[in-house]
Amino acid sequence: MTTRDKVDEAFELLKKSGYFAEQDYYCCQTCAWSSIPDELCNKVVFYHSQDNDAWRGDELKDILHLAWNGDSEEIVGILRSVGLSVSHDGEESTRIKILP
């Protein structure tokens, strides 16, 4: 199973947990956040197209940064449940990192 497969699986689980969860979503954080309807903004996880530089094929060569809102412990738990290595300091102002 590739890292991309694991990320795909994690995003499906996030959606099932009620998150607006999208990959390669818009060009940047500003555009992505502004496109999300207000009623969905409380539970969000995404990375945007500028973050795609972290990928080399189906594996990560660099850290993949996730923008989010909601319960960081729940999000990190879901990411780890599929075998991803994840780092987050628990702060609302920092992005969750999927490590290569």
N, C-alpha and C positions, 0 to 999 in steps of 0.2 A: 504494500500500500504506500503510495507516494504522499509527500506532505500535502500536495494539492488535494488529493483524495481525502485526507484527514480534515483539511480546512473546509472542503465542501460538506463533509459529514457534520462537522461542528456547526456550520451555518444553517444546515437543515434542522439540527436539534435546537438551535437558538430560535428559529422561526416557530418550531413546535412549542417552545416555551413562551411564545407571545412577543418575541422581539421582531422589530423591523430589522432584518439582517440581510445585507447586500455586499457582494464582492465587486471590485472594480466599479464602484458607484460614483459617477460623475468625475469631473476633472480634478477637483480639490475639495478640501473640507468645507470651505465657504459655500460653494455651489451645492454640495451634497446636503449640508444642514438646511440650507434655505429651501430645498426641494421636498423635504420630509414634512408631511402634513402635521399640524400642531397636535392632533389627537394621537399621533404615533410617536411623538418625541420623547415620551417617558421611558421607552424600552427600545433602544437603538444600538446596533453594532454594524460598522461598515469599515471598509478601506476603499480609498479612491484610486483613480488611475495613476496618479503620481506615485503611489505606493507599490505599483507593479514592478518597479525597479528592483524590488527585493527578490523577485522570482528569477530563477534560471531554469527554464522548462517547467517541470513539475516539482522542483525542489527549491527551497529558499537558499539564497546565497547571502542575504542580509536579513536583518530584523524586519518583520512585517508589523507595522503599527496600525492598531485598530482604534478608530474613534468610537465612542460609546456613550450611552446614558442608560441608567438603570442600576442594577445590582452587580457591582464588579466581581464580587465573590461568586455569584451564580454564573456569570459569563466565563470567568477563569475556570471554574469547575467544569463547565461544559467543554471548553477547549481542551482541558487536560483529560477529560473522560475518553477522548478519541485518540489520545497518545501524543498530543502536541506539548512541546516545551514552552511554557508561558511565564512571563514576568510582569508584575504590576505592583506598584508601591501602595495601592489602596487609596490613592488620592483621586478625587473626582476630576482634577485638572490635568491628569496625565493619561496618555494613551496606553492601552494594553498592548504588550509586545508578544508576538509569536516569534520564538527564537529559531534560528536555522539549526 
